[in-house]
Amino acid sequence: MTFTDEACAKLTKIPRIFLKAALTQMVQIAKEEGISVIDGQALEIINDKRRKEKK
């Protein structure tokens, strides 16, 4: 799995204690969606799906 610089810049706001769990979940969702490179647009898709799962 590859993260672009744009995606990494957006992920810097995640507290360090939650970073591993968040990245693991993002990679899992990306694999389910058939995404191999996580960029800004893919990150939006992943975050939307994460929000739906929380509700």
N, C-alpha and C positions, 0 to 999 in steps of 0.2 A: 504494500500500500504506500502511495506517495502523496505527500501533502505539499501544495504549492506555498510560496512565500505569503501570498494573500491570505490563505487559510490559516497559516501559522500565526500571522499577525492578529487575526480575530480570536485565536485560541489563547492568547496571552492573558486574557482577562479571567481565565478559569483558575481558581485557587489551587495551589500545588497539591494539596491533600486530595483533591478530587480529580486531578489531571489523568492519572492512570485509568481510573474507572470511566471517565468521559471518553478518552481516546479509544479504549477497548470497545465501548458501546458504539462509537462512531464507525470504527472499522467493521464491526459486525453488521451494522445497518448498511454500510457501503457495499459490503459483499452481497447482502441480500438484494440490493438494488442494482447490482452489476456495475458498480463504480470502481475503477481501479486507480484513478487520480482524484484526490479530494482538493478541489479548488473552491473559490468563493460560491459559485452556483451550487456545487454538490454539497457544500456545507449548509446552505439554506435548506436543501431537500432533507438532509439528515436531521437538522434542528427541528424542522416541521414535524418529521416523523417522531422524534423524541418527545416533543410537546404533546402530540396526540396520544402517545403511550402513557404519559403521566396523568392524563385526564380520565 
